[in-house]
Amino acid sequence: MNWGEPWYAGFRESQTEYRMKNQAYFQRNLMPGMLGWFSMRANTPVEDIEWMLARSAAFDAGYAFVTGDRQLESQPDFFV
């Protein structure tokens, strides 16, 4: 199943409802849960990362997390 990766918005706005509804499909078909790919940007707040981790735990589903050195260096809150 592939729904494309809508990186036009933050974690909470990019087809979130659709991604969560897919988890029932995966479970019915004995497939591991997958929430999709998420891209961290320079303006991604720490709270959104925590939100994604909570969804992953709640649905017992993985997700791909795309980032780079530049994005991480722009987030001083990550290195407290």
C-alpha positions in Angstrom: 0.0 0.0 0.0 1.4 3.4 -1.0 -0.4 6.7 -0.4 2.5 8.9 -1.4 4.3 11.0 1.1 2.7 14.4 1.5 5.6 16.5 2.7 3.7 19.8 2.0 2.8 20.2 5.7 3.9 19.3 9.2 3.5 15.9 10.8 -0.1 16.6 12.1 -1.5 17.9 8.8 -0.2 15.6 6.1 -3.0 13.0 5.5 -3.0 12.1 9.2 -6.5 10.7 9.4 -5.9 8.5 6.3 -2.7 7.2 7.6 -4.3 6.2 11.0 -7.2 4.5 9.3 -4.8 2.4 7.2 -3.7 0.7 10.4 -6.8 -1.4 10.6 -6.2 -2.6 7.1 -2.7 -3.7 8.0 -3.9 -5.5 11.1 -6.7 -7.3 9.3 -4.2 -8.5 6.7 -1.6 -9.6 9.2 0.9 -6.9 8.1 3.1 -4.8 10.3 1.7 -1.3 10.9 3.3 1.6 9.0 2.5 5.3 9.4 4.5 6.4 6.4 7.4 8.8 5.9 7.8 12.0 7.8 10.3 14.7 7.0 11.8 16.9 9.8 12.3 20.5 8.7 14.1 23.3 10.4 10.8 24.6 11.9 9.5 21.2 13.1 8.8 21.6 16.9 10.0 19.0 19.4 6.3 18.5 20.3 5.5 17.2 16.8 8.3 14.6 17.1 6.8 13.5 20.5 3.4 13.4 19.0 4.6 11.1 16.2 6.3 8.8 18.7 3.1 8.5 20.7 1.1 7.6 17.5 3.7 5.0 16.7 3.4 3.4 20.1 -0.4 3.6 20.1 -0.8 1.9 16.8 2.2 -0.4 17.2 3.4 0.9 13.9 6.7 2.1 12.5 7.4 5.1 10.4 10.3 6.5 8.4 11.9 9.7 9.8 13.8 11.7 7.3 16.2 14.4 8.5 19.8 15.7 8.0 22.6 17.5 9.9 21.3 20.9 8.9 17.8 20.3 10.3 19.2 18.8 13.5 21.7 21.7 14.0 18.8 24.2 13.6 17.0 22.6 16.6 18.7 23.7 19.8 15.9 22.1 21.9 17.0 18.6 20.7 20.4 18.9 22.4 19.3 19.9 26.0 
